[in-house]
Amino acid sequence: MEETTLFLSFVESKYTSPVDVLTKTLKAEGLLALFKGTTASWMRLSATFSISFLVFERLRALCGVDPI
């Protein structure tokens, strides 16, 4: 762990702050660059929530509770 910290302290960073990252990204790639990967994330989340909802409803039915 100490070696990694020592190594990272000598690496020069392209950015100085989170605001610097945001401004440089917006200037270089535009507004849509902030949303890269959003489609894949939504696809993963929709599948996860669909399965969770189906399991939840089956458990409610097994317990004798009316479905939503």
N, C-alpha and C positions, 0 to 999 in steps of 0.2 A: 504494500500500500504506500509506503513511504517513497519507493522508487517512482511510482506513478505520479504522485504529487510533485516530486522533484522534477520529473520530465515535463509535466504540464506547465510548470512555472516558466520554463524556457521557451515554450511554443508561443509564437506571436499570433494573436487573434485578429481576425478580419474586422471584428465588431468590438465596440466599447461598451455597449449597453443594449438592453432589449429594444429600446426606442431606436437605436442605431440600426439594429437588425431590421426592424419594421420599415424604416425610411429607405434603407438601401434596397430591400426586397421590392418595395413598391416602385422605386425608381427604375430598377433593373428589369423586373418582370411584370409589373402591373398588379392590379387588384386581384385578378384571378389566381395569382401565385399563392395567395393566402388560403385558398381553398383546394389546393392539390391534395388528392387522396380522400376527399370528402365522399365521393361516390362509393369507394370501396368500404369506407367506414360505415356508411349508411346501409350498405348491403349486408355487412356482417351483423350490425345491430338489429336490422329488421328480422333476420333469420333467428337471432338469439331471442328476441322478444316474442316472436311467433311461437317458438318452441316452448318458452316459459309460460306463455298464456295457455297453450294447449294442455300442458302438464297441470297448471293451476286449475283449469276447468275440470280436468279428469279427477283430480284430487277432491275438488268440491263435490263432484257427482258421487264419488265413492263414500264421502262423509255424509251424504244425504242433504247437502245444502243446495238450494236452487242456483242454477247457473246465472251468470251475469246476462 
